[in-house]
Amino acid sequence: MVKLIRTAASLLYPLALLAPAACSSAPPAPEASQPAAAKPAASPSAAASQPAASRPATGSSSSSCPVTPVRTDRLPAGLDIGFTNPAAPPPWMGNDRFAAVLFYAAGGDPTMAPGGTMPDGRNTKILWMIRDGEGPLTIRGTEARGGDFTQEVPRADQPNSYPSVVAVPRAGCWTLTAALGDRTIGSITVPVA
């Protein structure tokens, strides 16, 4: 499993570097969710002072689907276990508590296909890296226009690691919320087409 993750990571990262920057008049997408009390105050000067390589990459977004920003910077310490080069991971979404590594996101595009398989045959694999993860992970998907699904993901042998093929039932704007038991870890929002 670790070898597969490392191979996929080494193949996908160069694609993310080749993707052209997209311009959009849409408002910036929200950060991956975290409880309001834990959300640090944003400072324009702090974001501007970060080197470009460490700033989160902006995911495609529109006013109808506030996509969580896609990141290509270093994975948080403790959530980088098993990666050959955690400073240059595949595209991911998240924060310091969790990372959703988007192995399906060729070129950093977070758009997912319904049913668990992309049109080119790749699985819609997301590796959920959860700080202090114990027990099975529950992924709850909710769509902006109504509809939901739940998927259970067992923990892998690797600490904090929950590999999944997320099978979203239909196109739309989906928020995927990760929970361990009664503890909500975080969520990401992705377009599904």
Order of alpha helices (4+ residues) and beta strands (2+ residues): alpha-alpha-beta-beta-beta-beta-beta-beta-beta-beta
